[in-house]
Amino acid sequence: MDLRSEYPFWLLDKGIIHSYPSLQNDIRTDVVIMGAGISGALAAWHLCNAGFKTVVVDKRHVGMGSTAASTALLQYEIDVPLRELIEKRGEKDAVRSYLLCLKAIDDLENICGQWAEAGFNRRPSLQFASYKKDVAALKQEYTLRKQCGIDLQWLDKNAINDKFGFEKDAALLSSDAAEVKAYSLTHALLHRCRQLGVEVYDHTAISHFGENQRGVHLVTDEGKKIKARKLVIACGYESAQFIPQKVQTLHSTYAIVSEAGNTDHFWYRNALIWETARPYLYLRTTGDNRVLIGGRDDDFSSPYLRDRALPTKAKALEHAFRRLFPAIHFRTDFQWAGTFASTRDGLPYIGSLPGKPHTYFALGLGGNGITFSIIAAQIITRLALGLQDDDARLFGFERG
Ligand SMILES: Cc1cc2nc3c(=O)[nH]c(=O)nc-3n(C[C@H](O)[C@H](O)[C@H](O)COP(=O)(O)OP(=O)(O)OC[C@H]3O[C@@H](n4cnc5c(N)ncnc54)[C@H](O)[C@@H]3O)c2cc1C
């Protein structure tokens, strides 16, 4: 599957941070993880710290799938607003899902907050009403989120203007969000995992796998065999081929990043910014004083159409930025496109398929893919330890 256009900013910026050998012999381990993107790296980190002998294999180089393209905003706010999620999943599960995302940001800070290369920065998050007609629903969202203890403020027109300098009727300003460099973080995690004894293999494609009562067995495209007690499938959007039911819908998404400026202050606390419209526009800043804008998604997932649309989409994103912040100089330095998956309820799929208890999926689908990857790593580790996990039910395949 062609997951992204060739040159996402992060990859050009950092290049191949580490490369690993391919697997050249048969091996046995406790847990094997298929996929060395952010989901596989976080799973490896949690599993090795829980005492499992862990092996990670990837058919590409580490982090070269969707992770290299990720704009990496970390938000507890999922693509489906809380009020809609309550309708779809009931109040208890919807609120728990939001609170787990909130906690995931703190948990990631605890893991990598001190690793400069991971680029983890706490930020507030602003969601503005794209149109006057969205204000009432946003107010309802504010009340519901407040009721479950989320720290946020209601901003009216004047407050938005004071803090951000643009004209919108209303917005929610949440205290808890962050930004990260997903590609660098993935490398940092796996590099440290290696120091803890995890084996990492690049260019090792799994061509088939299965499980029996004792565990799992995998075969690489070069015929090497891996036996393990547990398998974690962290193949991102390419995981769908291993799941009998349809769990994801693919889209195309676009991002641009400006040339580096000579200020590190762009707007109020360099908050993450997004909106109520669907598809939504979103903005963040980077540690080297750039502004990053993403969105203008399309419903198709053809890589040809996606990459062909990129120059037009880049112009549209630039235009959208200038309408919001006419006073901030913006010249596009890099532009890229990626395939992107959503689910019906905006939540990820985590856990096993019926009858396959040794194979876990870590599928962080949706706009909060990275936040979901943290939750997936935690749930899968608890399941692998044989512990009861009440949250696993929220993201299981049984929900259809
Ligand atoms: C443009 C863009 C912007 C985004 N912005 C955000 C954002 O702001 N915030 C956020 O939280 N999320 C965002 N996402 C989503 C997020 O990036 C993804 O959820 C995340 O990167 C997925 O990571 P992953 O490790 O699951 O998948 P990937 O990074 O795709 O990794 C999966 C790996 O599995 C490997 N693999 C596949 N099949 C096999 C096989 N048979 N054998 C061995 N290896 C295999 C692949 O080579 C790949 O390296 C964005 C995505 C895109 C494209």
The ligand as an ORCA input file, in Angstrom:
! r2SCAN-3c Opt
* xyz 0 1
  C      -0.654     13.402      6.987
  C      -1.033     12.738      8.271
  C      -1.259     13.505      9.400
  C      -1.572     12.889     10.612
  N      -1.713     13.681     11.717
  C      -1.934     13.115     12.918
  C      -1.977     13.906     14.082
  O      -1.875     15.135     14.027
  N      -2.149     13.286     15.285
  C      -2.275     11.927     15.378
  O      -2.424     11.409     16.498
  N      -2.265     11.145     14.278
  C      -2.080     11.707     13.058
  N      -2.036     10.929     11.938
  C      -2.223      9.498     12.098
  C      -0.944      8.861     12.620
  O       0.149      9.371     11.909
  C      -1.041      7.360     12.444
  O      -2.106      6.889     13.242
  C       0.217      6.678     12.892
  O       1.370      7.190     12.273
  C       0.104      5.194     12.565
  O       1.251      4.583     13.047
  P       1.399      3.031     12.889
  O       2.653      2.684     13.551
  O       0.144      2.378     13.369
  O       1.433      2.797     11.322
  P       2.698      3.018     10.291
  O       3.503      4.201     10.666
  O       2.107      2.968      8.943
  O       3.562      1.751     10.611
  C       3.148      0.458     10.231
  C       4.370     -0.295      9.802
  O       3.999     -1.639      9.511
  C       4.849     -2.099      8.497
  N       4.257     -3.279      7.858
  C       3.094     -3.337      7.153
  N       2.883     -4.591      6.716
  C       3.929     -5.342      7.140
  C       4.301     -6.707      6.988
  N       3.537     -7.574      6.295
  N       5.449     -7.156      7.553
  C       6.245     -6.286      8.264
  N       5.943     -4.977      8.422
  C       4.796     -4.510      7.880
  C       4.983     -0.909      7.569
  O       6.120     -0.990      6.761
  C       4.984      0.272      8.526
  O       6.296      0.749      8.814
  C      -1.725     11.485     10.693
  C      -1.520     10.708      9.558
  C      -1.175     11.325      8.364
  C      -0.925     10.460      7.167
*
